Amino acid sequence: MTAEHIAGWDAERATLTGLLGYLFNRPEPRAVFAQFIEGLLAELPKKNGWTLSEHAGHVTADRMQ
């Protein structure tokens, strides 16, 4: 695995969230969607609303739920 592979994955993630971003009318849910996808791809011990929210820097899990 090289830095080029990782950069390519980041570009693919940005493409995915960009392509599906039209599903959200407001920019806030669009940003949370991108953070949600990023959290799912992160190496977290557990993946639930709280851990994904903490990974995204949110105070509570409300936005991820």
N, C-alpha and C positions, 0 to 999 in steps of 0.2 A: 504494500500500500504506500503510495507516494502522496506528496502534497498536491500534485496535479489531480490525482484521483479524488481527493477530498474536495478540492476546489470545484471539480466537475459535479460532484454530488450536491454541493451548495448551489450551483447554478441550476441543476435539475430540480431541487427543492423550490427554488425561487420561480422557476417556470411552472411547476405544478400549482403553487399557491397563486401565481398570476393568472393562470388559465381558469382556475376555479373561483377566483376572487369576485367575478361578476355576479356570483350567486348572492353576495351580500351587498345590500344597498348602501350601508353606511361604512365609513372607513374603520371605525372601531372594531366591529365584528370581523372585518377582513384581517386586521392586524392580529386579533386573538386567534383566528383560524391559522394564520402562519405560525404563531407561537405554539399552537396545539400540535401541528404537524412536526415542528422542530422538536418538541418535547417527546413525541412518540418515537422519533428517530434517535433521541439521546440515550445514552447508557445510564438509565436510572434504575435503582434496585426494584422499585415498584412503579407502575404507571397507573395512577388514578388522578382524580381531580385535584387533590391537594399537592401531590408531587409535581404534576404538570404546571400548576399555578406557581409553586415555589420556584420551579426552574425558569418560568417566564418572568419572575419578579413581582408577581401579584401578592397582595397582602392576604386575601382570602381566595377560596376556590370558586366563588360565585361566577366569575366570568368564564371559567373553563367548564362548568357544569351546564 
